[in-house]
């Protein structure tokens, strides 16, 4: 369990480094998905690259599904607060206990904006995303919200501003939804593709919360799945080049293994090197240093503690030789 928490934290920290993007799926996330898909492809011994491409694109689509599903979860918690308020008001009315229940949280302006967001509504209907079968979980999540100190301070505050309404939901998401073990287990049961995606998606949801303003309308845009078609093409082209030229890339690695037998190199390290070399040799507009740094970061997440330095040294050595030989040209 501690290893799983540490792993999720590494992904979250890595995702935070590129959260400035305006799209949900960017090249950093694509590289992570490529490593996952290629690892599965080689483990299963699959021989059809089209199968790998289909798996890659499906995995990326499912990550975007999860992004919308987490936004919808906040909406459902907001709706639960309304139902609980109405139940308590009706009970007080019957008991004539004179209790006046505050509508502050139920009328929170940010969550009402998110609930009315046309893009979120349409996407969830189109993809059949719903929390209807998990009402008990949503209720338990709402109870956790009520028990939190920031909720109590929010309800006790005599001020009322849009910024306060948005901030309480940022705190709820950051402290109750992020790192929620019960939620992670539930998501894994719902969709196997969401196993490693939650920590990444969380950073984008928090970014989305900050994008809402007091003047936001039902037309408020969420993060698009891809920034441009070029990112989708980057994903498929890099995958196919890595697979078609696998033996060539493995040969480059073996020739620069510095005393290591190629077969002793961990499979994950071979995959990361394979993708790194495919990117360096395929995309002249991506600086070599950028490609190397990206795959070093991935190695630190997915492979051994020493893999980062090994990946860095190996890719750097091979790239310099390819440049000297004129086999790689960069713009």
C-alpha positions in Angstrom: 0.0 0.0 0.0 2.8 2.4 0.9 4.5 1.7 -2.5 1.2 2.4 -4.3 0.8 5.7 -2.5 4.4 6.7 -3.3 3.9 5.7 -6.9 0.8 7.9 -7.2 2.6 10.7 -5.6 5.4 10.4 -8.2 2.9 10.6 -11.0 1.1 13.6 -9.5 4.4 15.5 -9.1 5.4 14.6 -12.7 2.0 15.7 -14.0 2.2 19.0 -12.0 5.3 19.9 -14.0 3.3 20.1 -17.2 -0.1 21.2 -16.0 0.2 24.6 -17.7 -1.0 22.9 -20.9 -4.4 23.9 -22.2 -5.4 20.3 -23.2 -6.0 17.2 -21.1 -3.9 14.9 -23.3 -0.5 16.3 -24.1 2.8 14.8 -25.2 4.0 14.1 -21.7 0.9 12.0 -21.0 1.2 10.4 -24.4 4.7 9.3 -23.7 3.6 7.7 -20.4 0.8 5.8 -22.2 3.2 4.7 -24.9 5.4 3.1 -22.3 2.5 1.3 -20.7 1.1 0.1 -24.1 4.4 -1.0 -25.5 5.2 -2.9 -22.2 1.9 -4.8 -22.5 2.4 -5.4 -26.2 5.8 -7.0 -25.7 4.7 -9.0 -22.7 1.8 -10.5 -24.6 4.0 -11.2 -27.6 1.6 -9.4 -30.0 2.8 -9.1 -33.6 0.2 -6.6 -35.0 1.1 -2.9 -34.6 -2.5 -2.0 -35.4 -3.6 -3.7 -32.2 -1.1 -1.6 -30.2 -2.3 1.6 -31.8 -5.9 0.7 -31.0 -5.0 0.0 -27.4 -3.0 3.3 -27.2 -5.8 5.5 -28.5 -8.4 3.7 -26.4 -6.2 4.2 -23.3 -5.9 8.0 -24.0 -9.7 8.3 -24.6 -10.3 6.6 -21.3 -8.1 9.0 -19.5 -10.2 11.8 -20.8 -13.3 10.0 -19.7 -11.9 9.9 -16.2 -11.3 13.6 -16.3 -14.9 14.3 -17.0 -16.0 11.6 -14.5 -14.1 13.4 -11.7 -15.7 16.7 -12.6 -19.1 14.9 -12.6 -18.3 13.5 -9.1 -18.1 17.1 -7.7 -21.4 17.8 -9.3 -22.9 14.7 -7.7 -21.6 15.7 -4.2 -23.2 19.1 -4.7 -26.5 17.5 -5.6 -26.2 15.2 -2.6 -25.8 18.3 -0.4 -29.1 19.6 -1.8 -30.9 16.4 -1.1 -29.5 16.2 2.5 -30.6 19.9 3.1 -34.1 19.2 1.9 -34.4 16.1 4.1 -33.2 18.0 7.1 -35.5 20.9 6.4 -38.5 18.6 6.1 -37.5 16.8 9.3 -37.2 20.1 11.2 -40.5 21.2 9.8 -42.2 18.1 11.1 -40.5 18.3 14.5 -41.1 22.0 14.7 -37.7 22.3 16.3 -37.1 25.8 14.9 -33.7 24.9 13.3 -32.8 27.0 10.3 -30.6 25.1 7.9 -28.1 27.2 5.8 -28.3 27.0 2.0 -24.8 28.3 1.6 -23.2 25.1 0.4 -26.2 24.0 -1.6 -26.2 27.3 -3.4 -22.5 27.4 -4.0 -22.0 29.4 -7.2 -19.0 27.4 -8.5 -20.7 24.0 -8.3 -23.9 25.4 -9.9 -21.7 26.6 -12.8 -20.1 23.2 -13.1 -23.4 21.5 -13.0 -24.8 23.6 -15.8 -21.7 23.4 -18.0 -23.0 22.3 -21.4 -19.7 20.6 -22.4 -19.6 18.4 -19.3 -23.3 17.5 -19.7 -23.0 16.6 -23.3 -19.8 14.5 -22.9 -21.2 12.5 -19.9 -24.4 11.7 -21.8 -22.5 10.7 -24.9 -20.1 8.5 -23.0 -22.8 7.2 -20.6 -20.8 8.4 -17.5 -22.9 8.4 -14.4 -22.6 8.0 -10.6 -26.2 6.7 -10.3 -25.0 3.3 -9.2 -22.7 4.6 -6.5 -25.1 6.8 -4.5 -23.8 5.4 -1.2 -20.3 6.3 -2.0 -21.3 9.8 -3.0 -23.2 10.1 0.3 -20.2 9.0 2.3 -18.0 11.4 0.4 -20.4 14.2 1.3 -20.3 13.3 5.0 -16.5 13.6 4.8 -17.0 17.1 3.4 -19.3 18.1 6.3 -16.8 16.7 8.8 -13.9 18.8 7.4 -12.6 21.9 9.1 -12.5 24.0 5.9 -16.2 23.1 5.3 -17.1 24.2 8.9 -15.2 27.4 8.4 -16.8 28.1 5.1 -20.3 27.6 6.5 -19.5 29.8 9.6 -18.1 32.6 7.5 -20.2 35.7 7.3 -18.7 36.7 3.9 -19.9 35.4 0.6 -17.9 35.7 -2.5 -17.4 33.7 -5.7 -13.8 33.2 -4.9 -14.8 31.6 -1.5 -17.3 29.4 -3.3 -14.6 28.1 -5.7 -11.9 27.8 -3.1 -14.0 25.5 -0.9 -14.4 23.1 -3.8 -10.7 23.2 -4.6 -10.0 22.3 -1.0 -12.6 19.5 -1.1 -11.1 18.0 -4.2 -7.5 18.4 -3.0 -8.0 16.9 0.5 -10.9 14.5 0.1 -11.0 13.3 -3.5 -7.2 13.3 -4.2 -5.6 10.3 -2.5 -9.0 8.8 -1.6 -8.2 5.0 -1.4 -11.8 4.0 -1.5 -12.4 6.0 -4.6 -9.2 4.6 -6.3 -10.4 1.1 -5.7 -13.9 1.9 -7.0 -12.5 3.5 -10.1 -10.3 0.5 -10.7 -13.3 -1.8 -10.6 -15.3 0.5 -12.9 -12.6 0.6 -15.6 -9.2 -1.1 -15.8 -7.8 1.7 -17.8 -8.2 4.1 -14.9 -5.7 2.2 -12.7 -2.8 4.6 -13.1 -4.7 7.6 -14.5 -6.2 9.1 -11.3 -3.2 10.9 -10.0 -2.6 12.5 -13.4 -6.2 13.4 -13.9 -6.4 15.0 -10.5 -4.0 17.7 -11.5 -6.0 18.6 -14.5 -9.3 18.8 -12.5 -7.7 21.2 -10.0 -6.5 23.3 -13.0 -10.0 23.3 -14.4 -11.5 24.5 -11.1 -9.2 27.5 -11.3 -10.3 28.3 -14.8 -13.8 29.1 -13.7 -14.6 32.7 -13.1 -17.6 34.5 -11.6 -18.8 35.4 -15.1 -18.5 31.9 -16.5 -21.6 30.7 -18.2 -23.0 27.4 -19.4 -20.6 27.7 -22.4 -17.5 27.6 -20.1 -15.0 25.4 -21.9 -13.3 22.5 -20.2 -9.9 21.2 -21.3 -10.1 19.6 -24.7 -8.9 16.0 -25.2 -6.1 17.0 -27.6 -4.7 20.5 -28.2 -4.3 19.8 -31.9 -4.5 16.8 -34.2 -0.7 16.9 -34.2 -0.6 15.4 -30.7 -2.7 12.4 -31.8 -0.5 11.9 -34.9 2.5 12.2 -32.6 1.2 9.3 -30.5 0.5 6.9 -33.4 3.6 7.8 -35.4 5.9 7.4 -32.5 4.4 4.0 -31.6 4.7 2.7 -35.2 8.3 3.9 -35.5 9.2 2.3 -32.2 7.7 -1.0 -33.3 8.9 -1.1 -36.9 12.5 -0.1 -36.1 12.7 -2.1 -32.8 15.7 -4.3 -33.9 17.6 -1.2 -35.1 17.1 0.6 -31.8 18.0 -2.5 -29.8 21.2 -2.8 -31.9 22.1 0.8 -31.0 21.6 0.1 -27.4 23.5 -3.2 -27.5 26.5 -1.4 -29.2 26.6 1.2 -26.4 25.8 -1.1 -23.4 29.3 -0.5 -22.0 30.0 -4.1 -20.9 26.4 -4.9 -20.2 24.8 -7.9 -21.9 21.7 -6.6 -23.8 19.5 -9.3 -22.4 20.4 -8.2 -18.8 18.9 -4.8 -19.4 15.5 -4.6 -17.7 12.6 -4.8 -20.1 11.2 -1.5 -18.9 14.5 0.2 -19.5 14.7 -1.3 -23.0 11.2 0.0 -23.8 12.0 3.5 -22.6 15.2 3.5 -24.6 13.3 2.2 -27.6 10.8 5.0 -27.5 13.4 7.6 -26.7 15.5 6.6 -29.8 12.3 6.5 -31.9 11.5 10.0 -30.9 15.0 11.4 -31.4 15.3 9.9 -34.9 11.7 10.7 -36.0 10.8 14.2 -34.9 13.4 16.8 -36.1 11.4 19.6 -34.4 11.8 18.2 -30.9 15.2 19.0 -29.3 17.2 16.0 -28.2 17.6 17.4 -24.7 13.8 17.6 -24.4 13.3 14.0 -25.5 16.0 12.7 -23.1 14.7 14.6 -20.1 11.1 13.3 -20.7 12.2 9.6 -20.8 14.6 10.1 -17.8 11.6 11.3 -15.8 9.5 8.3 -16.9 12.3 5.9 -16.0 12.4 7.4 -12.5 8.7 6.6 -12.2 8.4 3.2 -13.8 11.8 1.5 -13.5 14.6 1.0 -11.0 16.2 3.8 -8.9 19.3 3.8 -11.1 17.4 3.7 -14.4 17.2 7.5 -14.7 21.0 8.0 -14.9 21.4 4.9 -17.2 18.7 6.2 -19.6 20.2 9.6 -19.6 23.7 8.4 -20.4 22.7 5.9 -23.0 20.4 8.2 -25.0 22.9 11.0 -24.8 25.8 8.8 -26.1 23.7 7.3 -28.9 22.2 10.7 -30.0 25.7 12.3 -30.2 26.9 9.5 -32.4 23.9 9.7 -34.7 24.3 13.4 -35.0 28.0 13.0 -35.9 27.1 10.4 -38.5 24.4 12.6 -40.0 21.7 10.0 -39.2 19.8 12.5 -37.1 19.1 16.1 -38.2 17.4 18.6 -35.9 15.8 21.8 -36.9 
